[in-house]
Structure formats: structure tokens, C-alpha cells
Amino acid sequence: MNILMALSQLEVTGAEVYATTVGNELTRRGHQVFYVSDTLTKPTLGEVFKLRFNKRSILRRFWHVFYLIYLIKKHHIQLVHAHSRASGWSSYVACKLTGTPMITTVHGRQPVHASRKAFHALGFRAVAVCEDIAHQIIDNLGVDPAIVQVLRNGIETDKFQPVPAPTNARPVIAIVGRLSGPKGELCYRLLDEVLDLDACQVKVVSGSQLPARFQRFQERVDFVGYVEDVPALMAQCDLVIGAGRVAMEALLCGRPAFAIGEAKAIGLVTEHNLDEALASNFGDIGPQDLAIDFAALKAQIAPALASGTVSDTIRQRIQAEYGLAGVVSGLESIYQDAVVETLRREMPVIMYHRFIEHDSEKGVHGTWMPIAMFEKHLRLLKWLGYETLTFRDLADKGFIHRLQYGKKYLMITADDGYQDNLTRMLPLLEKYGYKAVVYVVTGEGYNRWDVEHASNPDTRVDLMNGEQLKALTASGHVEIGGHTLTHPRLSKLAPEQQAHEIQENKRQLEALLGHPLLSFAYPYGDMDESAKVQAMAAGYRFAVATNSGPRAMHQDPFRIRRIAIFPRTDVFGLWRKIRGNYVFRKS
């Protein structure tokens, strides 16, 4: 995808670190990520554009919107990801005018006033980095809970490994954070009221210019400025004081963290207060600024210094909650939600069964398609510029690959495994350069489930044998998936029967083909929760239904919607069904 990160930064902040860290990981995953901000000091793998969001006159705001529209159009931006109020307002207007999906990550407590309550400017989704932010924007600003989602900061956890405890003559305490705003006031009061500057060596780590009032501490405090090598800093420290990312990085390095931020003091992070620390972003988020009893903190410093190390339980929890790979995957899911729902477009997955040449081959259940019409379908797809994907493509590149800019993707599937899939469908796939996924029944030699239908028996049609299946796969145009042994309605079976139908079918196909299967199709599109569980237990990564499941396929990989193609589906009917919004109209 083409993504624009919008920030309004005047100095190094957590929002900048967050945006560039996740942005660089998105770039490594193949996305095109651009940045627009007042300033940006962290290195990025994507292009950076300067826009002075903090200049907020009416004329400036018009210019912000105009320039954002220009960037969206020029760089084919598919989604704008805002990270501040100033950039969010302008991005919201630009996205509305261009029809571009937008989300916002809310990094801190939001000011409460009438305009913020009336006009949220958050876009499709408000991503809160902790629970306290989510509660605040819902309770105080009236943001719809349906659009709020908690997703924590992303940290390259592998860069922060445990370091040995230092052997300092005097305990070393690092205070990390900017020296402006509430964090600046916090740092000042820690130095002035809490820490023993003679008994300890205190390092203040900040990218901010040193304010005049801090100069009185210069002889007793080491103001080291901004530090790039965080693990090296942590290795020097007996205790790290900070909030948000600072506390997380300290804990990952195995160094005791005293969590205190703009809102409140958590104190030394332990297994007992870890949930509270996570919910408040380690003290950064609460109902008001600096709701802290500084006098009470003095007695907590000595035990914190004596704690020595961090438990593996805490480190593992931080890795699980803040690991960059997981956070970015979460963002990719949100991006897909935003694009699919905002544009009301999804990659169509169309479903055929068997293909006929003569009227005498027609059946009564509507599972046939004249091969001449199928070729007209393929010709239309080619003329419209569609390319086909299989589940192997999605497994290798991720669901989000289907939203690649400038591409029109579609998936062709065929159920049951009829011989005509080899003799009639395959030559046309080869002719037009398309791929398909064929779902195969292995416990029957023909469509017995239709032929022996109690009230409406159908025409007998033979299924492929093992050699035919291998020939189909060897073409390189067809991926095989599972479709049970006998084509039952799975919802009518007991769980153990479901498991046998699904697992034995998969075992037989994998033994025949010599490679694992990726996807499964529920016969008749009929399923229940138990059938879904059995498909997962069998080792499938994807499963397709028919007209059920969420509208966006990534939201439930085991209940992917398909669009049924019937004998009466002509070229116009196919075009109507594959336009991308068909599943929204049929919901």
C-alpha cells in the first residue's frame, strides 16, 4: 500500500519514534511509506515532506489541506495515518475531499473542549496506545467506542536484550524524556524534590534544549542530551525513570524501571502493577497532569535501586505486547479495515463448479457453466485488467497484498474436482494466463451427493482421479484445496465426524500431491463454529464459505466470502458481481 504518515513535530517525541519505527517496518514489508511533518529527526526509509502544521492560522490551514491533497494525488496515497491533533484536522479534511481512508493513532491524553467534542477528526479508526487513552476519548470526548481500538507502541524488541547489572560506585539513575511541557515539569520536580543528587549520579537524557531553570542543576546532574544507543545507556544504569517507550526499553534490557509520566507515578514496575502500568502507558496517561505525590516518592527510590533485575515474566509480557512485528501486523489489519470499509470494495472471490459443452450435460442444481461463457468471463477479466491470486500468494505476501496500488486482483475457485476442470477449464486458464484454486472431494468417484439427492436427483458427473489431479497441479495454474471426503453438510455432523471428513481428505490429497494444502472449502458453504475449529485443527490457514462471513476477507481467514457464479451469470452479470462492492450490497 501507499501510506502517508502525518505528524506535527517540533522536537523528538514518542509519536515521532512510533511513526518512524512502524513506518520503516512497513517499508521493509513492501509498502510505500511517506511522511509529512513540521520536523522529523529520526531516520526513515521513506520520503519526508515538510509542512508546518503548528502554524494554525486560517490561511495556513487552507494551505495544509491543499498540500495534503497534492501529496495524496501525486503519490497515489491509499491511506493517511495521522499522529497528532494538528495534522489530524487537516488530514481529515483532505481525506474527505479526496475520498481517502484515514486513521489516527492517539498517543496522549486529549484536551477536552467543545470543538473536540463536536468534531473528532479521527477518521475510520482511533488507535489508542493504551487503555487509559481509549477510556478518555470515549468518556470525555464522546468518541464512538466502535471506532476505538487499543494497539500498543511498536518496539524493535530484539534490539533490547538483557544487560548485566552495573557495578557503579554511586548508583546511576537516568531520567529520560523531553524537558518541555508536563514532562519537563516532572523532571524538574524529580531533581528538585525527590532525588538525592549527592548520593546518586543522575543522568538526564533528552533531545530538548536545556531550559534556563534547569541550569541550577548543571553542576550536580549530567545532562547528556539525546542518546542513540539506548542499550548502552541502560547498561550504565541502576534505575531508569520514565514513561512509555522509555520504561519498556529499560524492562527489555533487564534494568529496573520506575514508571512515572505526565499523569501519575506507578513506581517500580513489578508483576503486581504491570497491568496498571500498561493501561496508563507507564504513567503517561491519566485524568489530569501530574497527579503525583512527590513527597511520597522519595521513600520509593531506595527500594527501586535495590531491586537489581527484572523478571523474565515481565520481559516476556513486554515482548508480547509491544513486539514490532505484532504491532505492525495489527496496523496492517486496521489499514485493510479502513480501505475496504471506506471504499466499500473487496477483492472478489468467485466460485464455479463444472463446465459443459452441450445442453445434454446440464444439471438441475445450477452448478454448471457453459465453457463458452466461461471463456467470455475470462476475456472480460483480461479486458478489465484483472490479475488472479491464489492462497499461496496470500500466504507468501499477506492479505494486504490484494490492496496493492495499481492492481486489480481476483480469485477464481472451482468446487468438487470434476474432470472437466482439467480438460476444459485448465486450457482456458493457460490461454489467458490465469490461476485458480480447485477444491477436491476424495472419497467419491462422482457427484454422488447430487445424484442421490432425495427430492431432486442430478446428472452424474465424474470427478478427477489421482493422476488427473497431479496433472492439473503440474500445470502451475491450479492450486488444490480440501473439500471433505464425501461432501456432507458439516453443520449436520458431530465434531468427530467433521474432523474425520476434513482431516482424512487433507491427508489423502497431501499424500498424493506431496505438499501441504493451504485452504479448505465448506461443502455447500455450510458450516458452524465446530467446522471452523476442525478446519483450523487440520492445519489449514484459510477456509472459504459462500455468502457468509465478514465483508473484508482478512477479518476471518476461516470464513472467507465467495460469490457464486450460476449458469445464468452472463458477462454483464459477472461484471456486476466483481465490481468490488457486491458483497456490501448482499450483506
Secondary structure as the mmCIF struct_conf table of DSSP 4:
data_model
#
loop_
_struct_conf.conf_type_id
_struct_conf.id
_struct_conf.beg_label_comp_id
_struct_conf.beg_label_asym_id
_struct_conf.beg_label_seq_id
_struct_conf.end_label_comp_id
_struct_conf.end_label_asym_id
_struct_conf.end_label_seq_id
STRN STRN1 ASN A 2 ALA A 6
BEND BEND1 LEU A 10 GLU A 11
HELX_RH_AL_P HELX_RH_AL_P1 GLY A 14 ARG A 28
TURN_TY1_P TURN_TY1_P1 ARG A 29 GLY A 30
STRN STRN2 GLN A 32 SER A 37
BEND BEND2 ASP A 38 ASP A 38
BEND BEND3 LYS A 42 LYS A 42
BEND BEND4 LEU A 45 GLY A 46
STRN STRN3 VAL A 48 LYS A 50
TURN_TY1_P TURN_TY1_P2 PHE A 53 ASN A 54
BEND BEND5 SER A 57 SER A 57
HELX_RH_AL_P HELX_RH_AL_P2 ILE A 58 LYS A 74
TURN_TY1_P TURN_TY1_P3 HIS A 75 HIS A 76
BEND BEND6 GLN A 78 GLN A 78
STRN STRN4 LEU A 79 ALA A 82
BEND BEND7 SER A 84 SER A 84
HELX_RH_AL_P HELX_RH_AL_P3 ARG A 85 THR A 98
TURN_TY1_P TURN_TY1_P4 GLY A 99 GLY A 99
STRN STRN5 MET A 102 VAL A 106
BEND BEND8 GLY A 108 GLY A 108
HELX_LH_PP_P HELX_LH_PP_P1 ARG A 109 PRO A 111
HELX_RH_AL_P HELX_RH_AL_P4 ALA A 114 ALA A 118
BEND BEND9 PHE A 124 PHE A 124
STRN STRN6 ARG A 125 ALA A 128
BEND BEND10 VAL A 129 CYS A 130
HELX_RH_AL_P HELX_RH_AL_P5 GLU A 131 ASP A 139
TURN_TY1_P TURN_TY1_P5 ASN A 140 LEU A 141
HELX_RH_3T_P HELX_RH_3T_P1 PRO A 145 ILE A 147
STRN STRN7 VAL A 148 VAL A 150
HELX_LH_PP_P HELX_LH_PP_P2 ARG A 152 GLY A 154
STRN STRN8 ILE A 155 ILE A 155
HELX_RH_3T_P HELX_RH_3T_P2 THR A 157 LYS A 159
HELX_LH_PP_P HELX_LH_PP_P3 PRO A 164 PRO A 166
BEND BEND11 ALA A 169 ARG A 170
STRN STRN9 VAL A 172 VAL A 176
BEND BEND12 GLY A 177 GLY A 177
BEND BEND13 LEU A 179 SER A 180
HELX_RH_AL_P HELX_RH_AL_P6 GLY A 181 ARG A 189
HELX_RH_PI_P HELX_RH_PI_P1 LEU A 190 VAL A 194
TURN_TY1_P TURN_TY1_P6 LEU A 197 ALA A 199
BEND BEND14 CYS A 200 CYS A 200
STRN STRN10 GLN A 201 VAL A 205
BEND BEND15 GLY A 207 SER A 208
HELX_RH_3T_P HELX_RH_3T_P3 ALA A 212 PHE A 217
TURN_TY1_P TURN_TY1_P7 GLN A 218 ARG A 220
STRN STRN11 VAL A 221 GLY A 225
BEND BEND16 GLU A 228 GLU A 228
HELX_RH_AL_P HELX_RH_AL_P7 VAL A 230 GLN A 236
BEND BEND17 ASP A 238 ASP A 238
STRN STRN12 LEU A 239 GLY A 242
HELX_RH_AL_P HELX_RH_AL_P8 GLY A 244 LEU A 252
TURN_TY1_P TURN_TY1_P8 CYS A 253 GLY A 254
STRN STRN13 ALA A 257 ILE A 260
BEND BEND18 GLU A 262 ALA A 263
STRN STRN14 ALA A 265 LEU A 268
TURN_TY1_P TURN_TY1_P9 GLU A 271 ASN A 273
HELX_RH_AL_P HELX_RH_AL_P9 LEU A 274 ALA A 279
TURN_TY1_P TURN_TY1_P10 SER A 280 ASP A 284
BEND BEND19 GLY A 286 GLN A 288
TURN_TY1_P TURN_TY1_P11 ASP A 289 LEU A 290
HELX_RH_AL_P HELX_RH_AL_P10 PHE A 294 ALA A 306
TURN_TY1_P TURN_TY1_P12 SER A 307 SER A 307
HELX_RH_AL_P HELX_RH_AL_P11 ASP A 312 TYR A 322
STRN STRN15 GLY A 323 GLY A 323
HELX_RH_AL_P HELX_RH_AL_P12 LEU A 324 LEU A 343
TURN_TY1_P TURN_TY1_P13 ARG A 344 ARG A 344
STRN STRN16 VAL A 349 TYR A 352
STRN STRN17 ARG A 354 ILE A 356
BEND BEND20 GLU A 357 HIS A 358
HELX_RH_3T_P HELX_RH_3T_P4 ASP A 359 GLU A 361
BEND BEND21 VAL A 364 GLY A 366
STRN STRN18 TRP A 368 PRO A 370
HELX_RH_AL_P HELX_RH_AL_P13 ILE A 371 LEU A 384
TURN_TY1_P TURN_TY1_P14 GLY A 385 GLY A 385
STRN STRN19 TYR A 386 THR A 388
HELX_RH_AL_P HELX_RH_AL_P14 PHE A 391 LYS A 397
HELX_RH_3T_P HELX_RH_3T_P5 PHE A 399 LEU A 403
TURN_TY1_P TURN_TY1_P15 TYR A 405 GLY A 406
STRN STRN20 LYS A 408 ASP A 416
STRN STRN21 TYR A 418 TYR A 418
TURN_TY1_P TURN_TY1_P16 GLN A 419 GLN A 419
HELX_RH_AL_P HELX_RH_AL_P15 ASP A 420 ASP A 420
HELX_RH_PI_P HELX_RH_PI_P2 ASN A 421 MET A 425
HELX_RH_AL_P HELX_RH_AL_P16 LEU A 426 TYR A 432
TURN_TY1_P TURN_TY1_P17 GLY A 433 GLY A 433
STRN STRN22 ALA A 436 VAL A 440
BEND BEND22 GLY A 443 GLY A 443
BEND BEND23 GLY A 445 GLY A 445
STRN STRN23 TYR A 446 TYR A 446
HELX_RH_AL_P HELX_RH_AL_P17 ARG A 448 VAL A 451
TURN_TY1_P TURN_TY1_P18 GLU A 452 GLU A 452
BEND BEND24 ALA A 454 ASN A 456
STRN STRN24 ASP A 462 LEU A 463
HELX_LH_PP_P HELX_LH_PP_P4 MET A 464 MET A 464
HELX_RH_AL_P HELX_RH_AL_P18 GLY A 466 ALA A 474
TURN_TY1_P TURN_TY1_P19 SER A 475 SER A 475
BEND BEND25 GLY A 476 HIS A 477
STRN STRN25 VAL A 478 GLY A 482
BEND BEND26 LEU A 485 THR A 486
HELX_RH_3T_P HELX_RH_3T_P6 LEU A 490 LYS A 492
BEND BEND27 LEU A 493 LEU A 493
HELX_RH_AL_P HELX_RH_AL_P19 PRO A 495 LEU A 513
BEND BEND28 GLY A 514 HIS A 515
STRN STRN26 SER A 519 ALA A 521
HELX_RH_3T_P HELX_RH_3T_P7 PRO A 523 GLY A 525
HELX_RH_AL_P HELX_RH_AL_P20 GLU A 529 ALA A 537
TURN_TY1_P TURN_TY1_P20 ALA A 538 GLY A 539
BEND BEND29 ARG A 541 ARG A 541
STRN STRN27 PHE A 542 VAL A 544
BEND BEND30 THR A 546 ASN A 547
BEND BEND31 GLY A 549 GLY A 549
BEND BEND32 ARG A 551 ALA A 552
HELX_RH_3T_P HELX_RH_3T_P8 MET A 553 GLN A 555
TURN_TY1_P TURN_TY1_P21 PRO A 557 PHE A 558
BEND BEND33 ARG A 559 ARG A 559
STRN STRN28 ILE A 560 ILE A 560
STRN STRN29 ILE A 563 ALA A 564
TURN_TY1_P TURN_TY1_P22 PRO A 567 ARG A 568
HELX_RH_AL_P HELX_RH_AL_P21 VAL A 571 ILE A 578
BEND BEND34 ARG A 579 GLY A 580
HELX_RH_AL_P HELX_RH_AL_P22 TYR A 582 ARG A 585
TURN_TY1_P TURN_TY1_P23 LYS A 586 LYS A 586
#
